[in-house]
Structures are given as structure tokens and as C-alpha cells.
Amino acid sequence: MEISEVSRSAPRTGRRRLDVRLLLAFFAIYFLWGATFLAIRIAVLEIPPFFTAGLRFFIAGALLYSFMRLRGQPAPSAIQWRGIAIIGVCMFVVTYGALFWAEQYVPSGITSVIEATLPLLTMTLEVFVFRQQPFRWRMLASVALGFCGITLLLLKNGDQAFGVFPCLVILAGGTAWSLGAVLTRSMPLPKSLPLTAGAEMMLGGAMLLALSQATGELHTFPHIPLRAGLALLYLIVGGSLLGFTAYVWLLARMPATRVASHAYVNPLVAVALGYFVAGEVLTVRTILASALVVASVFLILKSPAEARA
């Protein structure tokens, strides 16, 4: 989720010194978020995907929302709940429903590279659909470079152990996230970013659980093995609660473009973990495609258009 407004009020200081809290926060959004792709892969191989996603976001969202309400944040109004529901559908039900389903078939490292295109998709919607940003050739070149990487990644060959269709599902889900990120700027939402995120996760998680019921995943309550349960616990605590808290905390203190650097670090972490921990295949083509995608995201986040954040 893009939360560029916070960075405008970030305190400025003339002194530069090592802040352990900054290091821990960047560790959270770099490595805790990067490891979520492997945790999702571990979980969905043993637990139904919509149930896994729904449980993750409903628990994390309910905890975060309740915490912010106990701290005195006002409850959203009816019109704000409507905006929360729309964003929740785009960014959690569609995006993560697709992601969790597809990771049954696609290695975690490949998934992370496809997901790294989210800034490219968001920029495309902002420029060409909603006209919120001016057209720049550098942006077009960055988007083209990124999708060259994705095309290279998805080209079928004899060594490829995953199907193209699940990868396209991930890409389509990412488009829904980008749409939600763009709509966030025009929706009536609460001022408290953690409260809003908690409400979006909670509603999105509830809808994912309803989807799990509708698709027959809960015909009999899923058995959760220890390994998958630990992965789910990591997603709730490390991925959603600690990772998101660190993200919001950083946005209040750092330029949003610097915080957004997680978009090109997460895939590197995920690919490395997939290879060294899960034994996923790492080919020269995968490395080259990943490099193209990461480079394109780096260029687009460093472009003048991103100075708005």
C-alpha cells in the first residue's frame, strides 16, 4: 500500500547518527517481507489457500484495528467503511487470493519476481488510465524493461517446472493491488493509517474466509500440520504485524522512495531463500529475468515522478 502522505510530515534533523530502530525497521521490510513468499509456499502446500490467506489477514487485521481503537482512534464512518471495503477487495481478496492460490504451483522465488512488478503496474494505471501523473519516456522505458523480464521468465522451455497460467493469475492479482493503491488516494478513508490498514485486512480476511467456505475448502475444517502452522504464524506476526508496523514507522521518518526500496530487495531475499532453504531451482534465465525486473523497479522508484512521495 502506498502511504506517501506520511512522509511529507517527516521530521527533519541536521544530525546523522546510527539509529538501531531504523536498522531493525528496514530489516523488517526487507527480510521479514521477503521471507513471506517462502512462508506462503510452505503453508499453501498443506492448508487450503483461501483459508490460509483469510486467516492471516483476519487475525492480523483484527489485532491491529483493535489496538488502534484502544489507543483512542475513532471508528470509521459509514462512508469510510465503504472505501475500506473497496480497497480491501482489491488489495487483499483479489490480490492475495490469487497469490496464495498460485503459490501452490509456482515456486516462491518466481512469485516474488512477478510481484515485484507492482510499482510498474501502479505507475501504468496512474499515467495511462487515471491520468494522475504526467507521461515520461523514462517511465515507459522502465515499464518495458520490467515486462521484458517477466516475458523472459515465463517463456516456456523444457526445464520449466511451473505453468504459465498461475503466473498470469499472480500478475492479474497484482493489477488489482495497483488499482487499490491508486484508488486509495481518492477514497474517503480514516486519517490513521494503521487503523485503516487493520480494517482493510480484517474485512479482506473475512471475505477470503467466506470465499474459502464458498469454494468448499471448509467442507471439513482443514488440518493444520505444525510446519504449515508455523508458516502461517510467521505470516501473521512477521509479515503483517511487525512488517507493516515497521513500514508505517519508517514512512513517518524517511522519504517514501527510500522506504519503497523494499520493492527491489524483497525479490532478492525471496529468490535466495527459495534456493538455499527450499531447494527451488535457480537457472541463469531466472537470474537474468529477476535482474531486469529489479532494475526496472529501481529506475521507476528513482524517477522524478516518484519525487511526489
N, C-alpha and C positions, 0 to 999 in steps of 0.2 A: 504494500500500500504506500503511495506517495504522500508524504506529510510535509510539504515544503514550507507551510506557513510558520511552523515552529522555528525554523532556522533563522527567520527574519528577526526574531526577538532574542537570538542567542547572545549571551553576554560576551563582551569583548574585553580582553585583558592584554596589557603590554608585556607581561612576563610570560616566559615559556619555561615550563618545568615538567618533568615526567610525572604524570598522574596515573597511578596504578588503576584507578577506576576506568580511565579511558582505555587502557590496555585490555582490561577484563571485558569491557563493553564491546570492543572491536573483536576480541576473541569469540564472544558470543555470536555476533552476527556473521563472522567469517566461518568459524569452525562448528559451532553448535547448529547453525542453519545449514551449513554444508553437509553435515552428517545426517540431516533429516532424510535425505534421499535414500541412504542405505537403510535407515530405520524403517522407512515406509516399505521398502522392498522386503525386509525381513518380516514385517507384520502382515502384509497382504498375501504372502505365500502361505500363511496359516490361518488368517482370520479374513472373513469376507470384507472386501474393500470399502463399500459404502458404510458398513457398520464401523469399521476402523476409523475412517475419516470423521464420521458423525460423532463417535465417542471422543475422539481427540478434541474436536473444536467445541463440542457442547460443554465438556468438563472445563477446558481451559477458559472458554468464554464466560461461563457462569461464574467461575472463581474470580476472573478479572473484573467482570461487571459488578459482582457483589462487593469486592474490595473497594472499588471506586465509589460505590453508593455509600458504603460505611464511612468513607472519608469525607462525605458531605456533598458529593456531586449530585446535582438534581437529576431526576429521571427524565428520559427523553419525552418530548411531547408526541402527540399522535402523528403529526406530520413528519417529525423526526424519525419516528419508528418506521414510517413508510419508506423514507430514504434508506434507513438502516437495512430494511428487508430487501430492497432492490440491490443494494451493494452486496449484502450477504449472499443473495442468489448468484450474482455474477462472480464474486471473488472466492466464495467457499463452496457452494453447491456445485456449480458448473466446473470451475477450475479444479478444485481438489477432488470432486467426484471423478472427473476424467483422469486426473493424475494417479489417484490411488488405484483405480481400475486398471490403467495401462501398465502400472509397475508390476502387475502380475506377469507381464510378458516382455517387458523392456528392462535391461539392466539399469541399475541406479545411476551409473556414470553417464550413460547415454541420455537418460531422462534429465539429468541436471544440465546437460549441454543444451537440450531443446528448451528447457525452462529459462535458460539464460537469455533467450530472445525476448523476454517480456519487455525490457526497455525499448527494444526496436518496435515491437507491436504497439506499445503505448504511444511512441513518437509518431508512428504511421497514422494512428487514429487522430491524434491531436492536429497533425498537419493537413491530412487529406480528407478526413471525414468531418471533424468538428471545427476545423479552421481556428484552433486556439493558438497555434504557433505559425510563424511565417515559414515559407519553404526556403530551404537552403540546400545547395548541392552537396555540401559535406554530409548532411543528414542522409540524403538519398544514397550517397556512396557507402555510408556506414551500414544502412539497412541492407543494401545489395550485398555487401561483404558478408554480413551475418547470415543471410539466407543462402549464399553460396556455400557457406559452411554447413548449414542444415541439409542442403541438397546433396553435398558430398557425403554427409553422414548417412543419409537414407538411401543412397544408390545401392541397389541390390547386388550382392555378389555371393559366391558360394560359401564364404566364411561367415556370413551374417547369420547370427542365431536368433534374431528378433524380427518381427514383422513390421512392415511399414505402417499398416493401419493403426496399431496402438500409438505409434509416434505421431501420426496425424491427429489422433484424438488428444494427445497432450498439447499439441500446437493449437488446436481449436479451443481447448480449455484455457490456454494462456491468453488467447484473444479475449475471452470473457473476463479474465483478470484485468487486462489492459483497459477494456471498456469500463469496468467498475472503477479503476483508478482515475480515468478521465471524468466519469460521472460524479465522482466524489467531490470535485471542485464546484459543481453546480447544485448539489443536493443539500437540502436543509438538514444539517447534522448537529449533534451536540458539540459544544466547544471543547470538551475534554476528549482528547484523542484516545487515551486508554479506555475510557468508558465506551466510546463509540466502537472501538475495535472489539472490546469484550462483548458488546451487544451484537455486533455483526457475526462474531464467531459463534456465540450462543444460538442465535437464530439459524445461522447456516448449519451448525451441527445438528440442531433439531430437525431441520429439513432433510439433511443427509440420513438421519436415523429413520425418518419417515420413508425416504426412498429405499433404504435397506429393507424395511418392512414390506413395501410395495413390490419389490423385486424378489421376495421370497427368502432373503438372507436370514430373516429371523423366524422362519417357519419352526425351526428348533434353535434355541439360544446357542450361539456359537461357543464352542470350547476354545479357551484361550490358553495355549501352551505357555510355559514360563518364558521361553526365548521371545515369542511374539508379544507377550505381556510386558516384558522389559522394554522392548522396542516401542510399544505404544506409550508406556510411561515416559520414555525419553521424549517422544513427540509432544506430549502434553506439557511436561516440565521444561525440558531443554529447548525444544523448538518453539513452542507457543508462549509460555510464560516468561522464561528467562530471556529468550531471544528477542521477543517483541519489547519487553521492558527495556532491554539494552538499546534497542533501536530507537525508541522514543526518547530515552535519556540522551543518546548521542545527538539526535536532531535538535535538542534544546541547547546544545553546546558547540556543535560543529556545523560547517556548511553542508547542506543536504547532498551536494555532489560527492563530497568525501565519504559521507555515510553510505551513499549508493554504491560505493566501490565493492560492497559485498556481492553485487550482481556479477562481477567477473572473478571473484575469489571463490565463491561457493562451488562453481563447477569444477575448479581445480581440486578443491578438497574432496568433492564427491567422487570424481574420477579416481583419485589416489586411493581413497578408502575402498571403493569398489574393487580396485585391482589388488591391493595389498591385504585387505580384510576378507572380502567376499570371493576373491578369486575370479573376478569378472575379466573377460578377455579385453586386452588393450592392444589395438592394432595401430599401425602407422597412419592409416586413414582416419581413425578416431582421433588421434592426437592432432593431425592437421586440421580436421573439421573443428575440433574444440578450440584450436588456436585462432581460427578465422572468426568464430563466434565471439570469443572473449575479446579479441582485438576490436571487433565492430562495436561491442558494448562499451569498451573503454573509450573509443573515439566519440561515440554519441553522448556519453556522460561527460566528456570533457569539451564538448562543442559549446559555442557561445549560447545556443538556445537553452542549454541546461543552466546557464547562469541565473535564470529566474528562480531556481531552487536555492 
